Structure formats: C-alpha cells, structure tokens
Amino acid sequence: MDRTEKIPVQEQKKIQKRAKKNAKPKMKKQMKIIAVVMSVISIVLAAVLGFMLWNLNMLPALYFGIAMLVLLLLVGGISALILSARKVQVLIVGIVCSLIFDVIMGGGIYYLNGAASALKKITTTKTEIALVDVYVNADDTAETIEDANGYRFGVLSELDRENTDEAVSKINEDLGYEIETAEYGNYMQMVDAVEANEIDAFILNTAYMEILADMEGYQNISERVKSIAEYEVEHKTEISEKPVVEKTSDTFTVYVSGIDTEGVVSTKSRSDVNILMTVNTKTKQVLLVNTPRDYYVPLPISGGARDKLTHAGIYGVETSMGTLDMLYGTSTDYYFRLNFSGFETIIDALGGVDVYSDYEFVTLHGNYYIAPGMNHLNGNQALGFVRERYSLPGGDHDRGKNQMKVIKA
C-alpha cells in the first residue's frame, strides 16, 4: 500500500515561492562578487590606458586631461551603477556595460602598444652609427680581415678622420699589431691607388661609397672592389639640447628625414626624404615643404661648396638640418628620422593608409600597382609608393608630393 501523501497544489506553490525567495539573495551575492571583480578590472585597464597615453606623449596636455576625465567618468559611472544596484536585472545590465567598456579599453591598450613599438623604430637616441669597411680589389684573394695580414692600408687624411681612426684601432686589435697606413686627400685617390697596387686595401665609411657610385668613372665601384670587414663606430650627435619649456611662439618646425637603409635607424646614410613640417598650434595648420634629394646646395661643413642635399645625411642629421636652415633661413626645432623598416612598421601599425595618386603606375620597388585615385596601402606598398620617381612625369618633384601625401594621410 502506497503511503505517500499527495501534497496539495497550494502547498507546492508556497514551497516553490520560498525556494525562489531563498535563491535570490544567493544569486545576488554571486552577481555582486562578479560586479566587484569587473569594477577592479575596469579600474586597472583605465589606469594602464591612461599611463600609456601619458607615456606616449602624443596628446597636448588639454586633450590628455579631457581624455582622462571622460575615462574617469565612464569607469566611475559604470562601477557606481553595478556596485549600488539593488535589482539583479540592473546588476546584469551594469556588468554587460562594464564588459563592453573593458573590451574597448583592452583594444585601445593593444593599439597604443603597437604605436609605441612603432615609434621605437624611429630614432630617439642621441647617438649615430657610422659603418666603416675595409675594401680590397674584387679579384683579391683576401676574404676576411685576417687574410689582410701584412697589407698596406689607405686612409683619408682629413675627411671622416675620427671614424677612420676608430676603425684602425679595431683592425689593430683584430690583427694583433699596428697596421701600416698611407694617407690620401680624397676617396677617389684611394680607389685609384688600390687598383694601381700602390696599396693593398683602403678603409672608408660605407656612406662615401654611395657618393662614389654617383660619380663619373666610379658608377661600377661595387664591382671593382669588395669589402672584407666592417666596423661600427658610434658617436653622439652634436645637436644642442633644447630645454622643454612652454613655447611662446605659435609655431614650431620639425625636420622629417628618411634614410635609405634597413635595420638600425641610427646608421648614418643618405637622406632621401627631406621635408620641413611647420606646425601652427593656433590655427591648427601644418605646412609641408619638400626639398628634392638631388638639389645642389651649400652644406654647413663645406665652406660654401655645393653638394647634393641627400649627401648631407652622410655627415649626420645635424648637417641635414643645418643645410635646410641655411637654404630657407629657418631654425628647425626638432627632427623626426626613420628608415625603410621604421616607415613600414608605422604604416602597418596604423592599419595602412589611404592615399590619392595622380597617376597610374607600377612601383619599381615591390612591383605594386598604383591606381589613379584613392589607394589603400600597407607598409610595403606605401614604401614603394613614396620611393617611386621613374614612373612619374615630374620625377623627384612628384615623388616629393607623394611623400607629403602619405604624411597627410
């Protein structure tokens, strides 16, 4: 006989009601714990985002203050909503809002970190590196500096003597004795001397080999001689420190230099991009002035003698800045220097750029097709775009225009 008594329907409803009532405080307590955790995460993310914005130093103080105030109000408002909520439904809405905002802040941190990494590719260092090589005739049996034991080395008597002497010291260390040297007035004489077997090798800054390759009679220099050793010589730049003070003027000028190298941006090399960017903080306008690389201009170190503007970069960024200041009668406040690698990294960190092209062409570097009108370019494509001159009717002038278009983009 089944002695189980059937519970009346009314009693069942009462039991269910009591169960729900007992479950609500437990659920609310769990949600409160989640809310506290979400609030802590939001505060931490906001602090990290604020620190990265401040450390990046890209926003004016006013805009940075406004951004931080908005951030504080949003985080504080959402945290107050979820921590003071009495109803579970309000608590859930607050947690969802907090989660969405945390994802947005996390994305901001991710992109700011990418921007910071990209900016590290741009030189902020106060040193530059000169690469000094040891060259021999192309058919010489020597392949390393050790093979040059007993060789007689040519050096420049005055030009770039500091770097040459440092390289000679390093060669002496490698060979274990003081090498014999012969002095020459210029690098053409040294090349002629090694080919005439008056010397066995010569020591020269690699940047001057680039100049030699532009000179009549030496265009094939890379086929006539070979490098058997390379030495890095590091030295401080000579640009005077500018005190960080509130500018009384409404304008400041930045020199944008693009060097034709990969890898380390502090390496001395020709400056193929030479743009003066004057910023008017009052009118919020920016004036860009491009000077073609092949302009013959007097250099500050040449005593009035003219040389290609691109060659000024070989003597250091301070020489390039001084050359443009002499040419335009300006006083440049800051400089911004980058090479191929840094340029590509910055463009990719931005997600690419949209650039308008006046002409249809295929880039020499990278073989990228550029359509007339708007083009979305990644780092490699943008590099090919700003380097192109042979496919453009205006040559170097049109290349300069394209470089400024990328800056504006």
Helices and strands as residue ranges (DSSP letters): H 9-56, H 61-84, H 88-120, E 127-137, G 145-148, E 152-156, H 161-175, E 180-184, H 187-195, E 201-205, H 206-212, H 221-224, E 225-236, E 251-259, E 271-280, E 285-290, E 296-298, E 306-308, H 309-312, G 313-315, H 317-328, E 334-338, H 340-349, E 353-357, E 361-362, E 369-370, E 373-377, H 379-387, H 396-408
